Amino acid sequence: MAGIIGYALRHGDLSIAADPLNSPLVNQLKLLQTPESWLFLIGILINAAAPVLGAWLPDAYPEASESGSVFLSAFTTKSAVFGLMMCFAGSPILISVGLIMAIYGIIYAILENDMRRLLAHSLINQVGFMICAVGIGTELALSGASAHAFAHIIYKALLFMTAGSVLFMTGERKLSGLGGLYKFMPVTLVCAVVGAMTTSALPLTSGFTTKSMITSAAAEQSGLVETGSTLYVIAWFVLIAASAGAFLHAGLKYPWFVFFNRDSGKRPTDPPWNMQFAMITLAVFCVLLGVWTQPLQSLLPYEPMVLDTGHGHGGHGGHDDYPHWVAYHAWTTDHVLTQLLMLIPTAIAFFMFLPALRKAYGITLDFDWFYRRFAVALWNNIFAPLIRICLAPLHRWVLVTIPNLAAQRIHPGKREFATERSLELGSNFLDVIIRIKIDPRRQWVVGSVMIVVTLMLMAFLLIIYSA
C-alpha cells in the first residue's frame, strides 16, 4: 500500500496495461530505481511467500479445515504471481527470488513430518518456478508462468484434497503416524499419485507441458549472449534440479509415507462420494491437460514460440541456417528424455536414503525464528532495558519534577507534591511506550491489524481523490 501511494504521488497514473511487455507501469517498476517500487515489490513477494518473510504460508495453510486448505492453495499465491507479471515482468531480481524459492521449498518439504505442511512447502517450490519465469520476462516465459499457475491450481488443489481426505478419515496429519493406507483408500491413493506425478512434471501430465515451457524459456535466453547468458544458464540448471527435488518430496515422499510406509494400524475407508468425485475430476484434468495441450495454450497471453537456431527446414537444400521462431511443442524428444533421465535417478536415490528420511521427523526451524524468538529475546533482554535506563531521567522529570514545580508555583513553601511513590504508581509509563516485555506466545488479534489496513486505505483514497 505504501508503494502504491508513493507511485501515485510520483506518476499519478495507476492503470495496468493488458500487455506487460508494453506497459509504462512495468517499465517504471521493474528497474527498481525508486523506494516505492521496492515497497510494492516486497509487499507482493510477501503475498507470494518468498523467503525471508514467507513462513506465514506453511503456518497458515495446514491449520485450515480439510477443505479450506484447498481454497487457500488456489488463490493467494497465484494472485501474487499475477501481480508480479502485470507490474514487474522482466525484472532480473525475480529470477534469483524464484530460484531461491524453488530450492527453499524442496529443503523444507524433505524435512517436514506434517503432510499438509509438506504440501505447503511444495507449493512454495512450485511458485518459485512461476516467479522465475516472470523474471525472465519473454513471451514464452510469461506464457509458461500463466500456464503453470493454471495447472498448479488444479494439481495442488488435488494434493490438498487427498491430504484432507486422509486427515478427515484418520484424524492424523503426521507422516510418522500414517502408512499402509493403500489397501483401504485406493481411490485417494490413485488421485494422490496423479497429483504427485503432475507436481513432478512426469510426461503425460499437465505439469510436464507447463513446466517445460519455463525451462525452455530459460534455455532459450541462455543461448543469447547479449542478454547476459550466465544468469539464464544458472536458472535453467537450478530449475531442472528443482524439478528433481519436486519429484523427491511430492512425487515420492508424500505418497510413500502416507500410503506405502509401514502399517500404521489404521483401517479407514475412502472418503464420501462427493469428496471422491472432486478428487477424480481434478485428477482427470491433470492428465487431460497434459495430453491435450491445445485448449490451455489457446488461452495463454502469447502464442508459445521458441527460437530455432538452424535445425529447422527451409528453402536452401532443405535446411535453414538462420535462427527463426517456430511454434513451441512440449512433446519433443529432448524434453521427454531430459525429464525421464532426471526422475529415474531421483527415485533410486529416494529409496537408497529412505532410512535417513524416516529419522528426519521433528520440528523444522524457519526464518520466522528470527523475528518470533531471536528478535523478541533481543528486545526483552537488551534493547528494552537500555531504553528504560535512557528514559529514566525523562520518566522522573514527567512524574516528579514537573508536578513539584507546578505545586510550588501554586502553593509556595508546602511539601513536595510528587514523591518516589509517584514513580511507583506511574511505573507503567515506560511500559506503555515501549511494551517493555513481549510474550512470543501472545495471540495477536486480527481486528487491530484490519483497523490499520483500513486506515491506510482511507488515507490512500483521500490522497488520490484530493489530488
Secondary structure, DSSP 8 states (H G I E B T S, - for coil): -HHHHHHHHHH------S-GGG-HHHHHHTT--SHHHHHHHHHHHHHTT-TTS-THHHHHGGGS-TTHHHHHHHHHHHHHHHHHHHHHTT-THHHHHHHHHHHHHHHHHHH--BHHHHHHHHHHHHHHHHHHHHHH-SHHHHHHHHHHHHHHHHHHHHHHHHHHHHHHHH---BGGG---GGGT-HHHHHHHHHHHHHHTT-TTSHHHHHHHHHHHHHHHHHT-GGGTHHHHHHHHHHHHHHHHHHIIIIIIIHHIIIIISS--S-------HHHHHHHHHHHHHHHHHHH--HHHHTTSSS--EEEE-S-S--SBTTB--S-EEEE--S--HHHHHHHHHHHHHHHHHHHHTHHHHHTT-S----THHIIIIIHHHHIIIIIHHHHHHHHHHHHHIIIIIHHHHHHHHHSTT---SS-HHHHHHTTHHHHHHH-S---TT----HHHHHHHHHHHHHHHHHHHHH-
